């Protein structure tokens, strides 16, 4: 196994984009002054305190940055130079023109502004939606950004729906978000089949493939895309993938922004958390997920251009035509923003202890330190997943009805139990959804 960057061995906090934008509240993906930390968030001083606090607590700190578009409101960069080109189009208009040396330099220097010790001192970047970055140059802008950040000792992870190993193998990025596991877990828990969830109507089998191979779609026909999608990735170490059961997009891109706490029961939450924690890729938990937060995370903005506001409202309604969701919250309403703020005084102590136990096991158990896919064996019995890594066996029941799973040969003992399971010989019985971790030998 190749050496692991020490940053990967630490827990880390990932901050959504902070680049300045018009208005006071926003998810951060509409930034226009990319070198400025947004004043309403506290500006550069508050950002520095956040990074220092993370490092003081032994955490690494990553920043989400947006290099696929600017704005749209307040985007005047084109007035200063040929930053955009009609050759490629994005949902926001003309794409950034990375064939221009000055454009490339602007974004490389922006990456350094956040990761260099003289800048903000972040340990790495998460590049938003790199499938919206177009570059026909011999040396892709992603590679140039990665090399610059690596020279400062940082890491670069891409958000991407491409399922393409070239991000790591050709461009030298350190990792890619891998959504297939999320989609399979979500469908297994909720039974949803609308929109892109229609691509995951055999969720247990697809979950196994994502666990063993990195993602499910590795060249098969993908119905929602209408074409073949993805490349094989099982040969890559799992550290190159980031997986989750919830994140800002998958929650916030629902009409009402419901978390899994509103869509499944406690056992389902425990099953999802256990799979994410003990599979070999990098696990990501969304703010408050670890203590069972119930507040929604809804899409909110505070744009000042009336035409843009109306376009966003209309776009949100259009976006959910493929889903049976109604009553889309108004993105401009301050109440939409206020509903989305987590209440740190309202924590589920049992959920928090479960996550602590899982992450302690992930950090300390020898069987979980090797992230080669060859050490992962997954199988399905009905709606129950069995995931084995060396002497450890994770059993996660995704069905609401009582079930039992036949265990592989071995002298198994229970290390962790979310509640409701019973070990009897070579059978592990569940009263409903839930998870248990066992060890043999």
C-alpha positions, -999 to +999 in steps of 0.1 A: +000+000+000+014+034-010+021+060+018-009+081+030-007+118+033-008+126+070-038+149+065-059+119+056-051+103+090-068+132+108-105+141+111-112+172+092-138+199+089-149+211+054-162+246+051-187+256+023-176+284+000-168+318+016-160+340-014-178+373-012-212+377-030-239+403-031-264+401-002-260+386+033-270+350+031-262+323+005-249+287+003-217+303-010-217+289-045-225+324-060-193+341-051-179+369-073-150+383-054-130+351-051-102+364-030-124+380-003-139+362+027-176+372+028-181+401+053-215+388+066-198+356+077-172+375+097-146+383+070-110+372+070-105+375+108-134+351+116-121+327+089-087+327+105-101+320+139-121+291+125-090+275+109-069+281+140-096+265+162-098+235+139-060+230+140-061+236+178-086+207+181-064+184+160-086+187+129-076+194+094-095+222+076-106+221+039-124+248+020-149+244-008-141+266-038-161+273-070-141+275-102-168+265-127-186+299-127-190+332-109-222+348-096-243+354-116-252+386-096-222+409-093-201+391-118-181+418-135-149+399-141-154+400-179-151+438-177-114+433-168-103+408-194-113+378-216-122+356-187-152+339-204-157+321-237-189+312-257-171+281-269-185+262-238-217+268-219-227+263-183-260+268-165-248+303-157-238+313-192-204+314-210-178+291-194-146+304-179-119+304-206-090+284-192-071+286-225-061+321-214-029+323-193-041+351-172-073+333-164-054+302-154-031+323-132-061+340-115-075+307-104-042+290-094-034+320-073-068+319-058-062+283-047-029+294-031-046+323-014-066+297+007-040+270+013-007+289+017+005+297+053+006+334+043-031+331+032-057+312+052-037+281+060-063+256+049-050+220+045-068+214+013-096+223-012-128+207-024-134+219-060-171+223-066-187+206-096-155+201-118-177+186-145-186+222-152-149+232-158-140+231-195-103+232-206-090+219-239-054+229-230-026+202-232-022+206-194-056+207-177-063+235-152-072+209-126-037+195-129-021+229-126-042+237-095-034+203-079+004+208-085+003+243-069-016+231-039+006+200-035+037+223-034+022+239-003+016+206+013-022+206+007-047+182-009-073+187-036-105+167-038-131+172-066-168+171-065-178+153-096-205+132-111-182+119-139-171+086-122-139+091-140-105+079-128-087+104-149-092+130-122-068+110-101-046+092-126-042+120-152-048+153-134-033+143-101-062+152-078-061+134-045-097+123-045-132+125-059-166+125-043-185+093-052-222+097-051-233+061-061-230+048-026-252+077-013-278+071-039-280+033-032-282+039+006-309+065+001-331+044-021-326+014+002-339+034+032-366+055+015-377+036-016-377+068-036-376+062-074-379+097-088-354+118-107-318+105-105-329+079-079-344+060-108-309+049-116-307+030-083-337+007-083-316-023-072-300-005-043-286-034-023-268-049-053-256-014-063-245-007-028-223-039-029-207-028-062-200+007-049-183-007-017-162-032-036-154-011-067-156+026-057-188+033-076-215+014-093-216+030-128-182+021-144-193+020-180-229+007-179-258+025-194-272+051-170-309+057-176-310+094-164-280+102-186-292+082-216-258+068-222-229+047-208-213+063-178-182+059-157-149+041-158-136+012-137-120+023-104-115-008-082-078-006-087-076+027-069-070+029-032-102+038-014-086+070+001-092+086-034-130+085-028-153+106-005-186+090+004-216+100+025-252+092+034-261+129+035-245+161+023-255+197+016-265+189-020-285+158-015-304+174+014-306+209+001-316+199-034-347+184-021-377+207-023-381+209+015-345+201+024-354+171+046-326+152+063-327+114+067-340+119+102-373+128+086-372+101+060-363+069+079-363+056+115-335+055+141-324+021+130-321+033+094-299+062+105-277+038+124-274+015+094-264+043+071-239+058+095-223+024+101-218+017+065-203+051+058-179+049+088-166+014+083-163+012+045-127+020+033-132+054+015-132+087+033-164+092+052-182+126+052-210+136+077-231+167+071-233+193+099-252+179+128-257+145+112-235+130+140-260+140+167-292+133+147-300+169+137-336+173+125-334+208+111-338+209+073-312+224+051-330+244+024-318+264-005-315+301+004-302+333-012-305+370-007-300+383-043-311+419-050-318+416-087-356+411-090-353+393-124-327+369-110-348+362-080-378+353-101-356+331-124-343+312-093-378+307-080-390+294-113-358+273-117-365+256-083-400+247-094-388+233-127-360+213-110-385+193-090-409+184-119-393+149-119-402+145-082-436+145-065-426+174-042-448+204-037-446+236-016-411+246-026-398+271+001-391+306-012-352+308-015-353+345-009-373+344+023-353+349+055-374+322+072-360+297+047-325+306+060-335+305+096-351+271+094-318+258+080-297+268+110-289+238+133-298+240+170-267+229+189-287+227+220-309+199+207-287+168+203-296+131+203-270+118+228-274+082+215-267+092+179-236+111+190-223+082+210-229+058+181-209+080+157-181+084+183-179+046+187-178+041+149-151+067+142-130+055+172-132+020+157-123+033+123-092+051+136-080+023+159-089-011+146-060-027+126-084-043+100-096-008+090-063+007+082-058-009+048-079+009+022-072-014-008-105-026-023-091-061-024-096-063+013-133-056+011-159-084+007-196-074+005-227-095+001-265-090+004-291-112+019-325-097+011-324-061+025-294-068+047-258-059+038-228-079+051-195-061+047-163-079+059-129-064+063-105-089+078-119-102+111-145-075+112-180-079+099-206-051+095-242-063+092-267-035+083-304-042+080-322-018+056-356-034+058-383-023+082-395-058+088-378-084+111-351-103+094-321-125+100-287-129+083-266-160+081-231-151+091-199-164+074-181-192+092-163-180+123-166-175+161-184-142+160-188-118+189-207-085+189-186-054+193-212-027+186-250-030+183-273-002+174-301-020+193-326-046+182-302-074+170-298-108+185-269-132+178-279-169+179-254-193+165-246-184+129-276-161+127-280-124+135-316-114+139-330-078+136-364-066+147-362-039+119-336-016+105-303-014+124-267-024+124-241-044+143-204-049+141-189-083+149-154-097+152-141-133+148-110-150+160 
